[in-house]
Amino acid sequence: MLILRMSRRPYPSDVDDETYLFMRPYLLLAPEHHPARKYPLREVLNAALWIARTGSQWAYLPHDFPPYKIVHQQVLRWFEQ
């Protein structure tokens, strides 16, 4: 299986390949390549993990992640499952 690499430098909170492959089936609410998905699921997960690890506010999410509103909405959907 091909694992896409991010074009940004990794953060210490980024998920490794093995963990991502384990978690991915539990995170998919829509197919990973669904037309409505604008950002890679792994990048959304990495952004959520960055927030959890740093304790930062959503609005301070670094700009090389997907927009914080997208990440926040996805995290809320994961918790609603």
PDB file of N, CA, C and O in Angstrom:
ATOM      1  N   MET A   1       0.847  -1.174   0.000  1.00  0.00           N
ATOM      2  CA  MET A   1       0.000   0.000   0.000  1.00  0.00           C
ATOM      3  C   MET A   1       0.891   1.235   0.000  1.00  0.00           C
ATOM      4  O   MET A   1       1.872   1.298   0.741  1.00  0.00           O
ATOM      5  N   LEU A   2       0.558   2.195  -0.811  1.00  0.00           N
ATOM      6  CA  LEU A   2       1.321   3.430  -0.922  1.00  0.00           C
ATOM      7  C   LEU A   2       0.914   4.403   0.166  1.00  0.00           C
ATOM      8  O   LEU A   2      -0.269   4.697   0.337  1.00  0.00           O
ATOM      9  N   ILE A   3       1.881   4.895   0.890  1.00  0.00           N
ATOM     10  CA  ILE A   3       1.644   5.913   1.908  1.00  0.00           C
ATOM     11  C   ILE A   3       2.144   7.231   1.336  1.00  0.00           C
ATOM     12  O   ILE A   3       3.321   7.369   1.002  1.00  0.00           O
ATOM     13  N   LEU A   4       1.244   8.192   1.229  1.00  0.00           N
ATOM     14  CA  LEU A   4       1.629   9.490   0.690  1.00  0.00           C
ATOM     15  C   LEU A   4       2.404  10.282   1.730  1.00  0.00           C
ATOM     16  O   LEU A   4       2.021  10.326   2.900  1.00  0.00           O
ATOM     17  N   ARG A   5       3.458  10.886   1.317  1.00  0.00           N
ATOM     18  CA  ARG A   5       4.273  11.719   2.196  1.00  0.00           C
ATOM     19  C   ARG A   5       3.794  13.159   2.111  1.00  0.00           C
ATOM     20  O   ARG A   5       3.387  13.638   1.052  1.00  0.00           O
ATOM     21  N   MET A   6       3.851  13.830   3.241  1.00  0.00           N
ATOM     22  CA  MET A   6       3.465  15.220   3.289  1.00  0.00           C
ATOM     23  C   MET A   6       4.556  16.068   2.644  1.00  0.00           C
ATOM     24  O   MET A   6       5.724  15.679   2.624  1.00  0.00           O
ATOM     25  N   SER A   7       4.170  17.219   2.123  1.00  0.00           N
ATOM     26  CA  SER A   7       5.148  18.103   1.511  1.00  0.00           C
ATOM     27  C   SER A   7       5.751  19.058   2.541  1.00  0.00           C
ATOM     28  O   SER A   7       6.599  19.883   2.201  1.00  0.00           O
ATOM     29  N   ARG A   8       5.326  18.951   3.771  1.00  0.00           N
ATOM     30  CA  ARG A   8       5.844  19.814   4.834  1.00  0.00           C
ATOM     31  C   ARG A   8       6.818  19.027   5.701  1.00  0.00           C
ATOM     32  O   ARG A   8       6.878  17.800   5.632  1.00  0.00           O
ATOM     33  N   ARG A   9       7.577  19.747   6.513  1.00  0.00           N
ATOM     34  CA  ARG A   9       8.453  19.085   7.481  1.00  0.00           C
ATOM     35  C   ARG A   9       7.583  18.470   8.573  1.00  0.00           C
ATOM     36  O   ARG A   9       6.594  19.078   8.981  1.00  0.00           O
ATOM     37  N   PRO A  10       7.931  17.279   9.054  1.00  0.00           N
ATOM     38  CA  PRO A  10       7.089  16.629  10.068  1.00  0.00           C
ATOM     39  C   PRO A  10       7.201  17.301  11.434  1.00  0.00           C
ATOM     40  O   PRO A  10       8.220  17.901  11.778  1.00  0.00           O
ATOM     41  N   TYR A  11       6.126  17.181  12.194  1.00  0.00           N
ATOM     42  CA  TYR A  11       6.094  17.614  13.586  1.00  0.00           C
ATOM     43  C   TYR A  11       6.267  16.376  14.461  1.00  0.00           C
ATOM     44  O   TYR A  11       5.952  15.272  14.017  1.00  0.00           O
ATOM     45  N   PRO A  12       6.758  16.527  15.690  1.00  0.00           N
ATOM     46  CA  PRO A  12       6.897  15.373  16.583  1.00  0.00           C
ATOM     47  C   PRO A  12       5.566  14.666  16.850  1.00  0.00           C
ATOM     48  O   PRO A  12       5.552  13.484  17.191  1.00  0.00           O
ATOM     49  N   SER A  13       4.462  15.374  16.698  1.00  0.00           N
ATOM     50  CA  SER A  13       3.146  14.791  16.967  1.00  0.00           C
ATOM     51  C   SER A  13       2.583  14.014  15.782  1.00  0.00           C
ATOM     52  O   SER A  13       1.542  13.373  15.921  1.00  0.00           O
ATOM     53  N   ASP A  14       3.241  14.049  14.617  1.00  0.00           N
ATOM     54  CA  ASP A  14       2.726  13.350  13.436  1.00  0.00           C
ATOM     55  C   ASP A  14       2.641  11.849  13.687  1.00  0.00           C
ATOM     56  O   ASP A  14       3.475  11.270  14.382  1.00  0.00           O
ATOM     57  N   VAL A  15       1.627  11.243  13.111  1.00  0.00           N
ATOM     58  CA  VAL A  15       1.414   9.809  13.252  1.00  0.00           C
ATOM     59  C   VAL A  15       2.349   9.066  12.288  1.00  0.00           C
ATOM     60  O   VAL A  15       2.557   9.503  11.156  1.00  0.00           O
ATOM     61  N   ASP A  16       2.908   7.939  12.747  1.00  0.00           N
ATOM     62  CA  ASP A  16       3.782   7.153  11.875  1.00  0.00           C
ATOM     63  C   ASP A  16       2.931   6.270  10.961  1.00  0.00           C
ATOM     64  O   ASP A  16       1.728   6.122  11.177  1.00  0.00           O
ATOM     65  N   ASP A  17       3.562   5.685   9.942  1.00  0.00           N
ATOM     66  CA  ASP A  17       2.838   4.896   8.939  1.00  0.00           C
ATOM     67  C   ASP A  17       2.059   3.740   9.557  1.00  0.00           C
ATOM     68  O   ASP A  17       0.888   3.537   9.236  1.00  0.00           O
ATOM     69  N   GLU A  18       2.703   2.986  10.437  1.00  0.00           N
ATOM     70  CA  GLU A  18       2.059   1.812  11.034  1.00  0.00           C
ATOM     71  C   GLU A  18       0.812   2.207  11.832  1.00  0.00           C
ATOM     72  O   GLU A  18      -0.234   1.569  11.712  1.00  0.00           O
ATOM     73  N   THR A  19       0.928   3.243  12.633  1.00  0.00           N
ATOM     74  CA  THR A  19      -0.212   3.695  13.434  1.00  0.00           C
ATOM     75  C   THR A  19      -1.320   4.227  12.546  1.00  0.00           C
ATOM     76  O   THR A  19      -2.497   3.962  12.791  1.00  0.00           O
ATOM     77  N   TYR A  20      -0.952   4.978  11.512  1.00  0.00           N
ATOM     78  CA  TYR A  20      -1.962   5.523  10.605  1.00  0.00           C
ATOM     79  C   TYR A  20      -2.731   4.398   9.905  1.00  0.00           C
ATOM     80  O   TYR A  20      -3.957   4.452   9.810  1.00  0.00           O
ATOM     81  N   LEU A  21      -2.028   3.397   9.424  1.00  0.00           N
ATOM     82  CA  LEU A  21      -2.704   2.287   8.748  1.00  0.00           C
ATOM     83  C   LEU A  21      -3.649   1.552   9.694  1.00  0.00           C
ATOM     84  O   LEU A  21      -4.705   1.081   9.271  1.00  0.00           O
ATOM     85  N   PHE A  22      -3.280   1.452  10.966  1.00  0.00           N
ATOM     86  CA  PHE A  22      -4.155   0.829  11.953  1.00  0.00           C
ATOM     87  C   PHE A  22      -5.388   1.693  12.210  1.00  0.00           C
ATOM     88  O   PHE A  22      -6.499   1.172  12.303  1.00  0.00           O
ATOM     89  N   MET A  23      -5.204   3.001  12.326  1.00  0.00           N
ATOM     90  CA  MET A  23      -6.296   3.907  12.699  1.00  0.00           C
ATOM     91  C   MET A  23      -7.232   4.259  11.547  1.00  0.00           C
ATOM     92  O   MET A  23      -8.409   4.538  11.774  1.00  0.00           O
ATOM     93  N   ARG A  24      -6.734   4.251  10.329  1.00  0.00           N
ATOM     94  CA  ARG A  24      -7.494   4.753   9.179  1.00  0.00           C
ATOM     95  C   ARG A  24      -8.900   4.178   9.052  1.00  0.00           C
ATOM     96  O   ARG A  24      -9.832   4.953   8.834  1.00  0.00           O
ATOM     97  N   PRO A  25      -9.114   2.870   9.174  1.00  0.00           N
ATOM     98  CA  PRO A  25     -10.486   2.362   9.029  1.00  0.00           C
ATOM     99  C   PRO A  25     -11.458   2.943  10.058  1.00  0.00           C
ATOM    100  O   PRO A  25     -12.652   3.071   9.787  1.00  0.00           O
ATOM    101  N   TYR A  26     -10.949   3.288  11.222  1.00  0.00           N
ATOM    102  CA  TYR A  26     -11.808   3.832  12.270  1.00  0.00           C
ATOM    103  C   TYR A  26     -12.096   5.315  12.069  1.00  0.00           C
ATOM    104  O   TYR A  26     -13.041   5.849  12.649  1.00  0.00           O
ATOM    105  N   LEU A  27     -11.297   5.973  11.260  1.00  0.00           N
ATOM    106  CA  LEU A  27     -11.434   7.414  11.052  1.00  0.00           C
ATOM    107  C   LEU A  27     -12.282   7.769   9.845  1.00  0.00           C
ATOM    108  O   LEU A  27     -12.790   8.886   9.751  1.00  0.00           O
ATOM    109  N   LEU A  28     -12.441   6.835   8.922  1.00  0.00           N
ATOM    110  CA  LEU A  28     -13.137   7.135   7.678  1.00  0.00           C
ATOM    111  C   LEU A  28     -14.641   7.246   7.894  1.00  0.00           C
ATOM    112  O   LEU A  28     -15.301   6.269   8.248  1.00  0.00           O
ATOM    113  N   LEU A  29     -15.168   8.430   7.681  1.00  0.00           N
ATOM    114  CA  LEU A  29     -16.613   8.630   7.683  1.00  0.00           C
ATOM    115  C   LEU A  29     -17.120   8.628   6.254  1.00  0.00           C
ATOM    116  O   LEU A  29     -18.287   8.333   5.998  1.00  0.00           O
ATOM    117  N   ALA A  30     -16.246   8.954   5.334  1.00  0.00           N
ATOM    118  CA  ALA A  30     -16.505   8.909   3.897  1.00  0.00           C
ATOM    119  C   ALA A  30     -15.245   8.324   3.272  1.00  0.00           C
ATOM    120  O   ALA A  30     -14.172   8.397   3.872  1.00  0.00           O
ATOM    121  N   PRO A  31     -15.352   7.748   2.085  1.00  0.00           N
ATOM    122  CA  PRO A  31     -14.155   7.193   1.455  1.00  0.00           C
ATOM    123  C   PRO A  31     -13.031   8.231   1.397  1.00  0.00           C
ATOM    124  O   PRO A  31     -13.277   9.426   1.229  1.00  0.00           O
ATOM    125  N   GLU A  32     -11.808   7.754   1.538  1.00  0.00           N
ATOM    126  CA  GLU A  32     -10.668   8.677   1.606  1.00  0.00           C
ATOM    127  C   GLU A  32     -10.543   9.552   0.363  1.00  0.00           C
ATOM    128  O   GLU A  32     -10.056  10.679   0.450  1.00  0.00           O
ATOM    129  N   HIS A  33     -10.972   9.054  -0.778  1.00  0.00           N
ATOM    130  CA  HIS A  33     -10.871   9.836  -2.017  1.00  0.00           C
ATOM    131  C   HIS A  33     -12.222  10.393  -2.445  1.00  0.00           C
ATOM    132  O   HIS A  33     -12.428  10.676  -3.625  1.00  0.00           O
ATOM    133  N   HIS A  34     -13.132  10.551  -1.513  1.00  0.00           N
ATOM    134  CA  HIS A  34     -14.451  11.124  -1.777  1.00  0.00           C
ATOM    135  C   HIS A  34     -14.277  12.543  -2.311  1.00  0.00           C
ATOM    136  O   HIS A  34     -13.418  13.278  -1.823  1.00  0.00           O
ATOM    137  N   PRO A  35     -15.083  12.949  -3.315  1.00  0.00           N
ATOM    138  CA  PRO A  35     -14.930  14.287  -3.895  1.00  0.00           C
ATOM    139  C   PRO A  35     -15.054  15.422  -2.880  1.00  0.00           C
ATOM    140  O   PRO A  35     -14.468  16.488  -3.069  1.00  0.00           O
ATOM    141  N   ALA A  36     -15.804  15.204  -1.816  1.00  0.00           N
ATOM    142  CA  ALA A  36     -15.988  16.263  -0.825  1.00  0.00           C
ATOM    143  C   ALA A  36     -14.758  16.444   0.066  1.00  0.00           C
ATOM    144  O   ALA A  36     -14.633  17.462   0.747  1.00  0.00           O
ATOM    145  N   ARG A  37     -13.857  15.471   0.066  1.00  0.00           N
ATOM    146  CA  ARG A  37     -12.668  15.555   0.923  1.00  0.00           C
ATOM    147  C   ARG A  37     -11.604  16.390   0.209  1.00  0.00           C
ATOM    148  O   ARG A  37     -11.054  15.977  -0.811  1.00  0.00           O
ATOM    149  N   LYS A  38     -11.327  17.562   0.760  1.00  0.00           N
ATOM    150  CA  LYS A  38     -10.360  18.469   0.138  1.00  0.00           C
ATOM    151  C   LYS A  38      -8.947  18.284   0.674  1.00  0.00           C
ATOM    152  O   LYS A  38      -7.980  18.672   0.018  1.00  0.00           O
ATOM    153  N   TYR A  39      -8.818  17.696   1.859  1.00  0.00           N
ATOM    154  CA  TYR A  39      -7.521  17.550   2.508  1.00  0.00           C
ATOM    155  C   TYR A  39      -7.311  16.087   2.869  1.00  0.00           C
ATOM    156  O   TYR A  39      -8.260  15.399   3.246  1.00  0.00           O
ATOM    157  N   PRO A  40      -6.079  15.605   2.758  1.00  0.00           N
ATOM    158  CA  PRO A  40      -5.815  14.204   3.107  1.00  0.00           C
ATOM    159  C   PRO A  40      -6.181  13.919   4.565  1.00  0.00           C
ATOM    160  O   PRO A  40      -5.884  14.708   5.462  1.00  0.00           O
ATOM    161  N   LEU A  41      -6.822  12.790   4.776  1.00  0.00           N
ATOM    162  CA  LEU A  41      -7.242  12.392   6.116  1.00  0.00           C
ATOM    163  C   LEU A  41      -6.056  12.362   7.080  1.00  0.00           C
ATOM    164  O   LEU A  41      -6.177  12.764   8.237  1.00  0.00           O
ATOM    165  N   ARG A  42      -4.929  11.892   6.601  1.00  0.00           N
ATOM    166  CA  ARG A  42      -3.754  11.818   7.477  1.00  0.00           C
ATOM    167  C   ARG A  42      -3.323  13.204   7.950  1.00  0.00           C
ATOM    168  O   ARG A  42      -2.906  13.360   9.098  1.00  0.00           O
ATOM    169  N   GLU A  43      -3.417  14.205   7.086  1.00  0.00           N
ATOM    170  CA  GLU A  43      -3.046  15.562   7.487  1.00  0.00           C
ATOM    171  C   GLU A  43      -4.042  16.136   8.491  1.00  0.00           C
ATOM    172  O   GLU A  43      -3.655  16.875   9.396  1.00  0.00           O
ATOM    173  N   VAL A  44      -5.318  15.799   8.336  1.00  0.00           N
ATOM    174  CA  VAL A  44      -6.322  16.239   9.309  1.00  0.00           C
ATOM    175  C   VAL A  44      -6.028  15.592  10.663  1.00  0.00           C
ATOM    176  O   VAL A  44      -6.079  16.256  11.698  1.00  0.00           O
ATOM    177  N   LEU A  45      -5.722  14.299  10.651  1.00  0.00           N
ATOM    178  CA  LEU A  45      -5.371  13.599  11.885  1.00  0.00           C
ATOM    179  C   LEU A  45      -4.112  14.195  12.510  1.00  0.00           C
ATOM    180  O   LEU A  45      -4.077  14.429  13.718  1.00  0.00           O
ATOM    181  N   ASN A  46      -3.083  14.442  11.708  1.00  0.00           N
ATOM    182  CA  ASN A  46      -1.855  15.037  12.239  1.00  0.00           C
ATOM    183  C   ASN A  46      -2.123  16.402  12.863  1.00  0.00           C
ATOM    184  O   ASN A  46      -1.538  16.741  13.892  1.00  0.00           O
ATOM    185  N   ALA A  47      -2.996  17.181  12.251  1.00  0.00           N
ATOM    186  CA  ALA A  47      -3.339  18.493  12.807  1.00  0.00           C
ATOM    187  C   ALA A  47      -4.039  18.336  14.156  1.00  0.00           C
ATOM    188  O   ALA A  47      -3.740  19.065  15.103  1.00  0.00           O
ATOM    189  N   ALA A  48      -4.966  17.388  14.242  1.00  0.00           N
ATOM    190  CA  ALA A  48      -5.672  17.150  15.506  1.00  0.00           C
ATOM    191  C   ALA A  48      -4.696  16.675  16.582  1.00  0.00           C
ATOM    192  O   ALA A  48      -4.806  17.076  17.741  1.00  0.00           O
ATOM    193  N   LEU A  49      -3.752  15.829  16.206  1.00  0.00           N
ATOM    194  CA  LEU A  49      -2.752  15.356  17.163  1.00  0.00           C
ATOM    195  C   LEU A  49      -1.827  16.488  17.601  1.00  0.00           C
ATOM    196  O   LEU A  49      -1.389  16.525  18.751  1.00  0.00           O
ATOM    197  N   TRP A  50      -1.531  17.414  16.683  1.00  0.00           N
ATOM    198  CA  TRP A  50      -0.704  18.571  17.047  1.00  0.00           C
ATOM    199  C   TRP A  50      -1.416  19.409  18.106  1.00  0.00           C
ATOM    200  O   TRP A  50      -0.801  19.838  19.083  1.00  0.00           O
ATOM    201  N   ILE A  51      -2.718  19.641  17.908  1.00  0.00           N
ATOM    202  CA  ILE A  51      -3.509  20.403  18.888  1.00  0.00           C
ATOM    203  C   ILE A  51      -3.489  19.678  20.235  1.00  0.00           C
ATOM    204  O   ILE A  51      -3.264  20.295  21.276  1.00  0.00           O
ATOM    205  N   ALA A  52      -3.727  18.365  20.206  1.00  0.00           N
ATOM    206  CA  ALA A  52      -3.765  17.590  21.450  1.00  0.00           C
ATOM    207  C   ALA A  52      -2.407  17.607  22.155  1.00  0.00           C
ATOM    208  O   ALA A  52      -2.338  17.712  23.380  1.00  0.00           O
ATOM    209  N   ARG A  53      -1.361  17.506  21.396  1.00  0.00           N
ATOM    210  CA  ARG A  53      -0.010  17.447  21.980  1.00  0.00           C
ATOM    211  C   ARG A  53       0.431  18.793  22.542  1.00  0.00           C
ATOM    212  O   ARG A  53       1.055  18.851  23.601  1.00  0.00           O
ATOM    213  N   THR A  54       0.109  19.877  21.834  1.00  0.00           N
ATOM    214  CA  THR A  54       0.594  21.196  22.257  1.00  0.00           C
ATOM    215  C   THR A  54      -0.360  21.907  23.203  1.00  0.00           C
ATOM    216  O   THR A  54       0.055  22.784  23.960  1.00  0.00           O
ATOM    217  N   GLY A  55      -1.642  21.536  23.165  1.00  0.00           N
ATOM    218  CA  GLY A  55      -2.628  22.241  23.976  1.00  0.00           C
ATOM    219  C   GLY A  55      -2.968  23.607  23.415  1.00  0.00           C
ATOM    220  O   GLY A  55      -3.565  24.434  24.105  1.00  0.00           O
ATOM    221  N   SER A  56      -2.599  23.844  22.192  1.00  0.00           N
ATOM    222  CA  SER A  56      -2.825  25.140  21.556  1.00  0.00           C
ATOM    223  C   SER A  56      -4.301  25.351  21.230  1.00  0.00           C
ATOM    224  O   SER A  56      -5.088  24.404  21.201  1.00  0.00           O
ATOM    225  N   GLN A  57      -4.652  26.582  20.990  1.00  0.00           N
ATOM    226  CA  GLN A  57      -6.005  26.894  20.531  1.00  0.00           C
ATOM    227  C   GLN A  57      -6.101  26.556  19.045  1.00  0.00           C
ATOM    228  O   GLN A  57      -5.106  26.591  18.322  1.00  0.00           O
ATOM    229  N   TRP A  58      -7.312  26.230  18.604  1.00  0.00           N
ATOM    230  CA  TRP A  58      -7.526  25.848  17.210  1.00  0.00           C
ATOM    231  C   TRP A  58      -7.021  26.913  16.245  1.00  0.00           C
ATOM    232  O   TRP A  58      -6.390  26.585  15.240  1.00  0.00           O
ATOM    233  N   ALA A  59      -7.284  28.163  16.531  1.00  0.00           N
ATOM    234  CA  ALA A  59      -6.911  29.247  15.618  1.00  0.00           C
ATOM    235  C   ALA A  59      -5.398  29.385  15.445  1.00  0.00           C
ATOM    236  O   ALA A  59      -4.946  30.038  14.505  1.00  0.00           O
ATOM    237  N   TYR A  60      -4.611  28.781  16.339  1.00  0.00           N
ATOM    238  CA  TYR A  60      -3.152  28.859  16.254  1.00  0.00           C
ATOM    239  C   TYR A  60      -2.537  27.652  15.555  1.00  0.00           C
ATOM    240  O   TYR A  60      -1.320  27.473  15.585  1.00  0.00           O
ATOM    241  N   LEU A  61      -3.355  26.836  14.935  1.00  0.00           N
ATOM    242  CA  LEU A  61      -2.844  25.698  14.176  1.00  0.00           C
ATOM    243  C   LEU A  61      -1.925  26.223  13.070  1.00  0.00           C
ATOM    244  O   LEU A  61      -2.320  27.129  12.336  1.00  0.00           O
ATOM    245  N   PRO A  62      -0.710  25.681  12.930  1.00  0.00           N
ATOM    246  CA  PRO A  62       0.205  26.172  11.888  1.00  0.00           C
ATOM    247  C   PRO A  62      -0.428  26.109  10.496  1.00  0.00           C
ATOM    248  O   PRO A  62      -1.264  25.252  10.210  1.00  0.00           O
ATOM    249  N   HIS A  63      -0.014  27.022   9.659  1.00  0.00           N
ATOM    250  CA  HIS A  63      -0.612  27.162   8.326  1.00  0.00           C
ATOM    251  C   HIS A  63      -0.278  26.032   7.363  1.00  0.00           C
ATOM    252  O   HIS A  63      -0.900  25.930   6.306  1.00  0.00           O
ATOM    253  N   ASP A  64       0.675  25.190   7.695  1.00  0.00           N
ATOM    254  CA  ASP A  64       0.975  24.083   6.789  1.00  0.00           C
ATOM    255  C   ASP A  64       0.070  22.878   7.021  1.00  0.00           C
ATOM    256  O   ASP A  64       0.212  21.864   6.338  1.00  0.00           O
ATOM    257  N   PHE A  65      -0.851  22.971   7.970  1.00  0.00           N
ATOM    258  CA  PHE A  65      -1.906  21.977   8.160  1.00  0.00           C
ATOM    259  C   PHE A  65      -3.160  22.453   7.420  1.00  0.00           C
ATOM    260  O   PHE A  65      -3.220  23.606   6.993  1.00  0.00           O
ATOM    261  N   PRO A  66      -4.160  21.580   7.264  1.00  0.00           N
ATOM    262  CA  PRO A  66      -5.440  22.052   6.730  1.00  0.00           C
ATOM    263  C   PRO A  66      -6.010  23.145   7.640  1.00  0.00           C
ATOM    264  O   PRO A  66      -5.610  23.248   8.799  1.00  0.00           O
ATOM    265  N   PRO A  67      -6.938  23.959   7.130  1.00  0.00           N
ATOM    266  CA  PRO A  67      -7.524  25.028   7.952  1.00  0.00           C
ATOM    267  C   PRO A  67      -8.107  24.483   9.255  1.00  0.00           C
ATOM    268  O   PRO A  67      -8.706  23.408   9.283  1.00  0.00           O
ATOM    269  N   TYR A  68      -7.922  25.234  10.319  1.00  0.00           N
ATOM    270  CA  TYR A  68      -8.331  24.757  11.644  1.00  0.00           C
ATOM    271  C   TYR A  68      -9.823  24.467  11.723  1.00  0.00           C
ATOM    272  O   TYR A  68     -10.226  23.560  12.452  1.00  0.00           O
ATOM    273  N   LYS A  69     -10.651  25.205  11.000  1.00  0.00           N
ATOM    274  CA  LYS A  69     -12.100  24.949  11.050  1.00  0.00           C
ATOM    275  C   LYS A  69     -12.425  23.576  10.463  1.00  0.00           C
ATOM    276  O   LYS A  69     -13.301  22.874  10.968  1.00  0.00           O
ATOM    277  N   ILE A  70     -11.726  23.200   9.407  1.00  0.00           N
ATOM    278  CA  ILE A  70     -11.914  21.873   8.795  1.00  0.00           C
ATOM    279  C   ILE A  70     -11.507  20.788   9.787  1.00  0.00           C
ATOM    280  O   ILE A  70     -12.231  19.811   9.980  1.00  0.00           O
ATOM    281  N   VAL A  71     -10.354  20.962  10.409  1.00  0.00           N
ATOM    282  CA  VAL A  71      -9.847  19.968  11.362  1.00  0.00           C
ATOM    283  C   VAL A  71     -10.798  19.853  12.549  1.00  0.00           C
ATOM    284  O   VAL A  71     -11.139  18.748  12.971  1.00  0.00           O
ATOM    285  N   HIS A  72     -11.222  20.982  13.081  1.00  0.00           N
ATOM    286  CA  HIS A  72     -12.125  20.983  14.236  1.00  0.00           C
ATOM    287  C   HIS A  72     -13.441  20.283  13.904  1.00  0.00           C
ATOM    288  O   HIS A  72     -13.930  19.477  14.695  1.00  0.00           O
ATOM    289  N   GLN A  73     -14.016  20.585  12.742  1.00  0.00           N
ATOM    290  CA  GLN A  73     -15.273  19.937  12.339  1.00  0.00           C
ATOM    291  C   GLN A  73     -15.098  18.427  12.219  1.00  0.00           C
ATOM    292  O   GLN A  73     -15.974  17.663  12.623  1.00  0.00           O
ATOM    293  N   GLN A  74     -13.968  18.000  11.664  1.00  0.00           N
ATOM    294  CA  GLN A  74     -13.726  16.561  11.513  1.00  0.00           C
ATOM    295  C   GLN A  74     -13.581  15.892  12.872  1.00  0.00           C
ATOM    296  O   GLN A  74     -14.112  14.801  13.081  1.00  0.00           O
ATOM    297  N   VAL A  75     -12.878  16.522  13.789  1.00  0.00           N
ATOM    298  CA  VAL A  75     -12.722  15.959  15.135  1.00  0.00           C
ATOM    299  C   VAL A  75     -14.084  15.827  15.804  1.00  0.00           C
ATOM    300  O   VAL A  75     -14.355  14.817  16.454  1.00  0.00           O
ATOM    301  N   LEU A  76     -14.935  16.823  15.657  1.00  0.00           N
ATOM    302  CA  LEU A  76     -16.287  16.736  16.224  1.00  0.00           C
ATOM    303  C   LEU A  76     -17.051  15.565  15.623  1.00  0.00           C
ATOM    304  O   LEU A  76     -17.764  14.866  16.344  1.00  0.00           O
ATOM    305  N   ARG A  77     -16.920  15.334  14.316  1.00  0.00           N
ATOM    306  CA  ARG A  77     -17.604  14.193  13.680  1.00  0.00           C
ATOM    307  C   ARG A  77     -17.061  12.875  14.218  1.00  0.00           C
ATOM    308  O   ARG A  77     -17.827  11.935  14.433  1.00  0.00           O
ATOM    309  N   TRP A  78     -15.748  12.794  14.439  1.00  0.00           N
ATOM    310  CA  TRP A  78     -15.178  11.564  15.000  1.00  0.00           C
ATOM    311  C   TRP A  78     -15.746  11.294  16.384  1.00  0.00           C
ATOM    312  O   TRP A  78     -16.048  10.147  16.713  1.00  0.00           O
ATOM    313  N   PHE A  79     -15.894  12.323  17.193  1.00  0.00           N
ATOM    314  CA  PHE A  79     -16.435  12.138  18.540  1.00  0.00           C
ATOM    315  C   PHE A  79     -17.914  11.783  18.519  1.00  0.00           C
ATOM    316  O   PHE A  79     -18.402  11.142  19.450  1.00  0.00           O
ATOM    317  N   GLU A  80     -18.641  12.185  17.477  1.00  0.00           N
ATOM    318  CA  GLU A  80     -20.070  11.880  17.376  1.00  0.00           C
ATOM    319  C   GLU A  80     -20.326  10.443  16.955  1.00  0.00           C
ATOM    320  O   GLU A  80     -21.434   9.938  17.133  1.00  0.00           O
ATOM    321  N   GLN A  81     -19.322   9.775  16.400  1.00  0.00           N
ATOM    322  CA  GLN A  81     -19.499   8.392  15.924  1.00  0.00           C
ATOM    323  C   GLN A  81     -19.895   7.477  17.052  1.00  0.00           C
ATOM    324  O   GLN A  81     -20.086   6.280  16.838  1.00  0.00           O
TER     325      GLN A  81
END
